[in-house]
Amino acid sequence: MMPENITMNDTTSIILAIFAAAAAGLVGSFALMKRTVLAGDVMSHIAIPGLGLAILWKIDPLIGGGLTLLAGILLIWHLQKSTELSSEAAIGVIFASSVALGALLIHSTEDLVGALFGGFGNLSAGQFAFGMAVSIVVIAALFALRNKLIIALFSPELATSAGINVNAVNLWFLLIFGLAILVSLRFLGALLVGSLIIIPASAARQLTHSLGKFLIASMVLSIASMLIGFWFAARYGLDQGATIVVVAAALFVLSLFKKKD
């Protein structure tokens, strides 16, 4: 039984959620292979200061979140390239600073809940079009770059000898990562959006043994988590973001019962 009184805005939100979840699942699969899957949880927090500034200046929170995500990604990439810091250390420095700055900027409890757990009001036609475009770009870019990403992941030296600019590939992946986070912020907020990158990909890894099946399964499980979470949240009046993450976690637990071949 579906929730009653589904509006046009609900329909467009669901359509966007499907594409956003597919993008997050695909990004998560590559992040898992790069062993940077936890970066999704950390990088999403970089958006918090931008969300705080946007709320303070009364503009679309996703604009502020997107700008600080971009700035944070470029800074992380620069730290990786020009210092001896690992990806995890560079992301950790930016993460801690972002959370502290966001806490200083967001004073309203209601605004803080929206920033951390999602729910930025009704979806306008412009926001829908932008979200769809970003999701499609993320998916298309990852499929276009998949061979370079995989070679750079398993052997940077081989990638360099093959004429692949590893630094450029890493930057592109960070930017794509940031876009996937941005498009899902509306539904899960800065605190939970990383879960949609981490959990479905981890479940897909348990269920598959080939690259192609892994990528598809990660996208399908992410979409399933989003849609089932939407349904439960609407049906029983639950928090949308938290419900989606709980559903994703339940699917991961179920994946653990698959026997190893």
Secondary structure in CASP SS format (residue, H / E / C, confidence):
PFRMAT SS
TARGET T0000
AUTHOR 0000-0000-0000
METHOD secondary structure of the structure
MODEL  1
M C 1.00
M C 1.00
P C 1.00
E C 1.00
N C 1.00
I C 1.00
T C 1.00
M H 1.00
N H 1.00
D H 1.00
T H 1.00
T H 1.00
S H 1.00
I H 1.00
I H 1.00
L H 1.00
A H 1.00
I H 1.00
F H 1.00
A H 1.00
A H 1.00
A H 1.00
A H 1.00
A H 1.00
G H 1.00
L H 1.00
V H 1.00
G H 1.00
S H 1.00
F H 1.00
A H 1.00
L H 1.00
M H 1.00
K C 1.00
R C 1.00
T C 1.00
V C 1.00
L C 1.00
A H 1.00
G H 1.00
D H 1.00
V H 1.00
M H 1.00
S H 1.00
H H 1.00
I H 1.00
A H 1.00
I H 1.00
P H 1.00
G H 1.00
L H 1.00
G H 1.00
L H 1.00
A H 1.00
I H 1.00
L H 1.00
W H 1.00
K C 1.00
I C 1.00
D C 1.00
P H 1.00
L H 1.00
I H 1.00
G H 1.00
G H 1.00
G H 1.00
L H 1.00
T H 1.00
L H 1.00
L H 1.00
A H 1.00
G H 1.00
I H 1.00
L H 1.00
L H 1.00
I H 1.00
W H 1.00
H H 1.00
L H 1.00
Q H 1.00
K H 1.00
S H 1.00
T C 1.00
E C 1.00
L C 1.00
S C 1.00
S H 1.00
E H 1.00
A H 1.00
A H 1.00
I H 1.00
G H 1.00
V H 1.00
I H 1.00
F H 1.00
A H 1.00
S H 1.00
S H 1.00
V H 1.00
A H 1.00
L H 1.00
G H 1.00
A H 1.00
L H 1.00
L H 1.00
I C 1.00
H C 1.00
S C 1.00
T H 1.00
E H 1.00
D H 1.00
L H 1.00
V H 1.00
G H 1.00
A H 1.00
L H 1.00
F H 1.00
G C 1.00
G C 1.00
F C 1.00
G C 1.00
N C 1.00
L C 1.00
S C 1.00
A H 1.00
G H 1.00
Q H 1.00
F H 1.00
A H 1.00
F H 1.00
G H 1.00
M H 1.00
A H 1.00
V H 1.00
S H 1.00
I H 1.00
V H 1.00
V H 1.00
I H 1.00
A H 1.00
A H 1.00
L H 1.00
F H 1.00
A H 1.00
L H 1.00
R H 1.00
N H 1.00
K H 1.00
L H 1.00
I H 1.00
I H 1.00
A H 1.00
L H 1.00
F H 1.00
S C 1.00
P H 1.00
E H 1.00
L H 1.00
A H 1.00
T H 1.00
S H 1.00
A C 1.00
G C 1.00
I C 1.00
N C 1.00
V H 1.00
N H 1.00
A H 1.00
V H 1.00
N H 1.00
L H 1.00
W H 1.00
F H 1.00
L H 1.00
L H 1.00
I H 1.00
F H 1.00
G H 1.00
L H 1.00
A H 1.00
I H 1.00
L H 1.00
V H 1.00
S H 1.00
L H 1.00
R H 1.00
F H 1.00
L H 1.00
G H 1.00
A H 1.00
L H 1.00
L H 1.00
V C 1.00
G C 1.00
S H 1.00
L H 1.00
I H 1.00
I H 1.00
I H 1.00
P H 1.00
A H 1.00
S H 1.00
A H 1.00
A H 1.00
R H 1.00
Q H 1.00
L H 1.00
T C 1.00
H C 1.00
S C 1.00
L H 1.00
G H 1.00
K H 1.00
F H 1.00
L H 1.00
I H 1.00
A H 1.00
S H 1.00
M H 1.00
V H 1.00
L H 1.00
S H 1.00
I H 1.00
A H 1.00
S H 1.00
M H 1.00
L H 1.00
I H 1.00
G H 1.00
F H 1.00
W H 1.00
F H 1.00
A H 1.00
A H 1.00
R H 1.00
Y H 1.00
G C 1.00
L C 1.00
D C 1.00
Q H 1.00
G H 1.00
A H 1.00
T H 1.00
I H 1.00
V H 1.00
V H 1.00
V H 1.00
A H 1.00
A H 1.00
A H 1.00
L H 1.00
F H 1.00
V H 1.00
L H 1.00
S H 1.00
L C 1.00
F C 1.00
K C 1.00
K C 1.00
K C 1.00
D C 1.00
END
